[in-house]
């Protein structure tokens, strides 16, 4: 298997982050047009609910996914890419999509479970990396 295939889940995760930026911009522009805010000051606690959800979604993309991007790069560098790592990487992206949907529209329980499962997947990728280095 070509080891570069591990970058496709990372590219998909980056696309999710880009979509989160687009979503936040769209909901904030809509709030300004609707007169929900007098200007573009979206201070936490004073912004419309859709904007607050979009801000939380974007902030979440720079927490756990950062560890995902790093471990993907390390696995690539040590030629540590097999079907297991590829499957875990795609599972992480799927779970982050579920998490993103739940942040914006879904039930809180889905957000918690999708985050926990994604966290465990990233832990598994890091454990896999550690085992490969031993």
C-alpha positions in Angstrom: 0.0 0.0 0.0 1.2 3.5 -0.8 2.0 5.1 2.5 0.7 8.5 1.3 -2.9 7.3 1.5 -2.8 8.2 5.2 -2.9 11.8 4.1 -6.4 11.5 2.7 -8.1 11.3 6.1 -6.0 14.3 7.1 -7.1 16.2 4.0 -10.7 15.3 4.8 -10.3 16.6 8.4 -8.8 19.8 7.0 -11.8 20.1 4.8 -14.1 19.8 7.8 -12.2 22.7 9.4 -12.5 24.8 6.3 -16.3 24.1 6.3 -16.4 25.2 10.0 -14.8 28.5 9.0 -17.4 28.9 6.2 -20.2 28.1 8.5 -19.1 30.5 11.1 -18.7 33.3 8.6 -22.2 32.6 7.1 -24.0 32.6 10.4 -22.3 35.7 11.6 -23.0 37.5 8.3 -26.6 36.4 8.6 -26.8 37.7 12.2 -25.5 41.1 11.2 -28.0 41.3 8.2 -30.9 40.2 10.5 -30.0 42.9 13.0 -29.3 40.5 15.8 -26.0 42.3 16.5 -25.4 46.0 15.8 -21.9 45.4 14.4 -19.5 42.6 14.0 -18.6 42.3 17.7 -19.3 38.7 18.5 -18.1 38.6 22.1 -18.7 35.2 23.9 -21.9 35.4 25.8 -23.2 38.3 23.7 -23.4 36.6 20.3 -26.4 34.9 18.7 -26.8 31.1 19.5 -25.9 30.0 16.0 -22.8 32.1 16.1 -21.8 30.7 19.5 -22.3 27.1 18.2 -20.2 27.9 15.1 -17.5 29.4 17.3 -17.5 26.3 19.5 -17.3 24.0 16.5 -14.3 25.9 15.1 -12.5 26.0 18.5 -13.0 22.2 18.8 -11.2 21.7 15.5 -8.0 23.0 17.1 -8.0 20.7 20.1 -8.1 16.9 19.5 -7.6 17.1 15.7 -4.2 18.7 16.3 -3.0 15.5 17.9 -4.5 13.6 15.0 -2.6 15.6 12.4 0.7 15.2 14.3 0.4 11.4 14.7 -0.5 11.0 11.1 2.7 12.9 10.1 4.8 10.8 12.5 3.3 7.5 11.2 4.1 8.6 7.6 7.7 9.5 8.6 8.4 6.1 10.1 6.6 4.1 7.3 4.1 3.1 9.9 1.0 3.1 7.7 -1.0 -0.1 7.3 -4.6 -0.8 6.8 -5.1 -0.5 10.6 -3.8 3.1 10.8 -5.7 4.0 7.7 -9.0 2.6 9.1 -8.4 4.3 12.4 -7.7 7.6 10.6 -10.9 7.4 8.6 -12.9 6.4 11.7 -11.6 9.5 13.4 -12.7 11.7 10.6 -16.1 10.1 10.6 -16.4 10.7 14.3 -15.4 14.3 13.9 -18.1 14.8 11.3 -20.6 13.3 13.7 -19.3 15.6 16.4 -19.5 18.6 14.2 -23.1 17.8 13.3 -24.0 17.3 16.9 -22.4 20.6 17.9 -24.6 22.5 15.4 -27.8 20.5 15.4 -27.6 17.2 17.3 -28.3 16.0 20.8 -25.7 16.6 23.5 -25.3 12.8 24.1 -24.2 12.3 20.4 -21.6 15.1 20.9 -20.2 13.4 24.0 -20.1 9.9 22.6 -18.6 11.0 19.3 -15.9 13.0 21.1 -15.1 10.1 23.4 -14.8 7.7 20.6 -12.7 10.1 18.5 -10.4 10.6 21.6 -10.0 6.8 22.0 -9.1 6.5 18.3 -6.4 9.1 18.6 -5.1 7.4 21.7 -5.0 4.2 19.7 -3.1 5.8 16.9 -0.5 7.2 19.4 -0.2 3.8 21.1 0.3 2.2 17.7 3.1 4.8 17.0 4.7 4.1 20.3 4.6 0.3 19.7 6.2 0.7 16.3 9.0 2.7 17.8 9.9 0.1 20.4 
